[in-house]
Amino acid sequence: MKDVALEPGGDQEIDSRMFDEKKKQEKEKIKKQIEEQITAYRRGFHLYGKYVYDCARVFASLPRQNVIPPALAIRGGVSIWTTPGGPNPLVPGMALLNSYDYLLDVNKLPQFDLSQYKLIVVHDPPTVSDATIETITKWLKEQPVLLCVHKNLTDDNTAEASTPEDHDGKLKNDWPWEKDLKVVVGAPAKRAKLARLDLAGRPATWP
């Protein structure tokens, strides 16, 4: 008995060619989409670049302003995005100021000339340096100015902001008001008891 070789039928060959043709079309479609996206991205970058350069030219043509703010705010977390209504962080009196400079650390003060400032607001610095005490004291004595301290500007001589050159943790200088003022730490407020109803509707109190 002779072996008989089975040949694929005509319909199967047509289906195979159609499948290959469809797959080829899908690949070409994807390739075309990618090329169109690349072209769109390049066009967008060129247009945005032109917009940025146009803005730069407009700003460069404006009159120069040398703004000298009369106030300085010192508090960690302050940035150019800090707004009067923003809670983090809150700068006291910020809404009353047309402009102000800011620092994140009170111990950076010795690096700057403070003569332009009429108001300095300091928020609860944990430690200070002898150079900081000297700088603020000199600023207070030389002109009519206002120093606003939120919470506490420490008079604890063991609360020194240490540096590699001075790291014994002890302040040698005192604030000029230490003999006239005394910091009193208040007792923590007691938690108020509020009336409420439990799930069963019976009166209860907060613990």
C-alpha positions as CSV (number, residue, x, y, z in Angstrom):
1,M,0.0,0.0,0.0
2,K,1.5,3.3,-1.0
3,D,1.8,6.3,1.3
4,V,-0.4,9.2,0.3
5,A,0.8,12.8,1.0
6,L,-1.9,15.2,2.1
7,E,-1.6,18.6,0.6
8,P,-3.2,21.7,2.2
9,G,-6.4,22.7,0.7
10,G,-6.8,26.0,-1.3
11,D,-8.9,27.6,1.4
12,Q,-6.2,27.1,4.0
13,E,-3.6,28.8,1.8
14,I,-5.8,31.8,1.2
15,D,-6.5,32.1,5.0
16,S,-2.8,31.9,5.7
17,R,-2.0,34.7,3.2
18,M,-4.8,36.8,4.5
19,F,-3.4,36.4,8.1
20,D,0.1,37.4,7.0
21,E,-1.2,40.4,5.1
22,K,-3.3,41.5,8.1
23,K,-0.3,41.2,10.4
24,K,1.8,43.2,8.0
25,Q,-0.8,45.9,7.8
26,E,-0.9,46.1,11.6
27,K,2.9,46.5,11.9
28,E,2.8,49.2,9.3
29,K,0.0,51.0,11.1
30,I,2.0,50.9,14.4
31,K,5.1,52.1,12.7
32,K,3.2,55.0,11.1
33,Q,1.6,55.9,14.5
34,I,5.1,56.0,16.1
35,E,6.4,58.2,13.3
36,E,3.5,60.6,13.6
37,Q,4.0,60.8,17.4
38,I,7.7,61.5,17.0
39,T,6.9,64.3,14.5
40,A,4.2,65.8,16.9
41,Y,6.7,65.7,19.8
42,R,9.4,67.4,17.8
43,R,6.9,70.1,16.6
44,G,5.7,70.6,20.1
45,F,9.2,71.0,21.5
46,H,10.1,73.5,18.8
47,L,6.9,75.6,19.4
48,Y,7.5,75.5,23.2
49,G,11.1,76.5,22.7
50,K,10.0,79.5,20.6
51,Y,7.5,80.4,23.4
52,V,10.2,80.3,26.1
53,Y,12.6,82.4,24.0
54,D,9.8,84.9,23.3
55,C,9.1,85.2,27.0
56,A,12.7,85.7,27.8
57,R,13.0,88.5,25.2
58,V,9.9,90.2,26.7
59,F,11.2,89.9,30.2
60,A,14.6,91.2,29.1
61,S,13.0,94.3,27.6
62,L,11.3,95.3,30.8
63,P,12.8,98.0,33.1
64,R,15.1,96.6,35.7
65,Q,13.9,96.8,39.3
66,N,16.2,96.7,42.3
67,V,13.8,95.6,45.0
68,I,15.1,96.1,48.6
69,P,12.5,94.5,50.9
70,P,12.3,96.1,54.4
71,A,11.4,92.9,56.1
72,L,13.1,89.5,56.7
73,A,11.2,86.3,57.6
74,I,13.2,83.5,59.2
75,R,11.5,80.1,59.3
76,G,12.2,76.6,58.0
77,G,10.2,75.6,55.0
78,V,9.6,79.1,53.6
79,S,10.0,79.3,49.8
80,I,9.1,81.5,46.9
81,W,5.8,79.6,46.7
82,T,4.7,80.5,50.3
83,T,1.5,82.5,50.2
84,P,-0.3,84.5,52.9
85,G,-3.2,82.0,53.1
86,G,-0.9,79.0,53.0
87,P,-0.7,77.1,56.3
88,N,2.7,75.6,55.7
89,P,4.5,77.5,56.8
90,L,2.6,80.6,58.0
91,V,4.7,83.8,58.1
92,P,3.2,86.3,60.6
93,G,2.1,89.6,59.0
94,M,3.0,88.3,55.5
95,A,-0.2,89.7,54.0
96,L,0.7,93.2,55.2
97,L,4.1,93.2,53.3
98,N,4.6,94.2,49.7
99,S,7.8,92.1,49.7
100,Y,10.2,90.4,52.0
101,D,13.3,88.4,52.1
102,Y,13.5,85.0,53.8
103,L,16.0,82.7,55.4
104,L,15.5,79.1,56.6
105,D,18.0,79.3,59.4
106,V,18.6,82.2,61.9
107,N,22.2,81.3,62.2
108,K,22.8,82.4,58.6
109,L,22.3,86.0,59.7
110,P,26.0,86.8,60.3
111,Q,26.6,86.3,56.6
112,F,24.4,89.2,55.6
113,D,24.2,93.0,56.0
114,L,21.0,93.6,58.0
115,S,21.0,97.4,57.6
116,Q,18.2,97.4,55.0
117,Y,15.7,95.6,57.3
118,K,13.3,97.4,59.6
119,L,11.5,94.2,60.6
120,I,12.8,90.7,61.3
121,V,10.5,87.9,62.1
122,V,12.0,84.8,63.7
123,H,10.1,81.6,64.2
124,D,11.2,79.5,67.2
125,P,14.8,78.7,66.4
126,P,15.9,75.7,68.5
127,T,19.5,76.8,68.9
128,V,21.6,79.9,68.1
129,S,25.2,80.8,67.8
130,D,27.3,83.5,69.5
131,A,27.7,85.1,66.1
132,T,23.9,85.2,65.6
133,I,23.5,86.9,69.0
134,E,26.1,89.5,68.2
135,T,24.6,90.2,64.8
136,I,21.0,90.7,66.0
137,T,22.1,92.8,69.0
138,K,24.2,95.1,66.7
139,W,21.2,95.4,64.4
140,L,18.9,96.4,67.2
141,K,21.3,99.0,68.7
142,E,22.2,100.8,65.4
143,Q,18.8,101.8,64.1
144,P,15.0,101.9,65.1
145,V,13.9,98.5,64.1
146,L,11.5,95.8,65.3
147,L,12.4,92.1,66.1
148,C,9.3,89.8,66.2
149,V,9.9,86.5,67.9
150,H,7.3,83.8,67.5
151,K,7.5,81.4,70.4
152,N,11.0,81.5,71.8
153,L,14.5,82.9,71.0
154,T,16.4,80.8,73.5
155,D,18.4,82.3,76.4
156,D,19.6,78.9,77.4
157,N,23.4,79.1,77.3
158,T,23.6,75.3,76.7
159,A,21.5,75.6,73.5
160,E,24.3,76.5,71.1
161,A,24.2,75.8,67.4
162,S,27.6,74.1,67.2
163,T,30.0,74.5,64.3
164,P,33.2,72.6,63.5
165,E,35.2,75.5,65.0
166,D,33.0,75.8,68.1
167,H,31.3,72.6,69.2
168,D,31.3,72.7,73.0
169,G,27.6,73.4,73.0
170,K,27.8,76.5,75.3
171,L,27.0,80.1,74.4
172,K,29.3,82.8,75.6
173,N,27.1,85.8,74.7
174,D,23.7,86.8,76.2
175,W,20.8,88.6,74.7
176,P,20.6,92.2,75.9
177,W,17.1,91.7,77.3
178,E,17.9,88.7,79.5
179,K,18.2,90.8,82.7
180,D,14.9,92.5,82.1
181,L,12.8,89.6,80.8
182,K,12.0,86.2,82.1
183,V,10.7,83.3,80.0
184,V,8.0,81.5,81.8
185,V,6.9,78.1,80.4
186,G,3.1,77.9,80.8
187,A,1.4,74.7,81.9
188,P,-0.2,72.7,79.1
189,A,-3.9,73.5,78.6
190,K,-6.3,70.9,79.9
191,R,-8.4,69.1,77.4
192,A,-12.0,70.3,77.4
193,K,-14.8,67.8,78.0
194,L,-17.4,68.0,75.3
195,A,-20.9,66.6,75.6
196,R,-21.8,64.1,72.9
197,L,-24.2,61.3,72.3
198,D,-23.1,57.7,71.9
199,L,-24.6,55.3,69.3
200,A,-27.5,54.4,71.6
201,G,-28.5,58.1,72.0
202,R,-27.4,58.3,75.6
203,P,-25.5,61.4,76.9
204,A,-21.8,60.7,77.3
205,T,-18.5,62.7,77.6
206,W,-15.2,62.6,75.8
207,P,-12.6,60.8,77.9
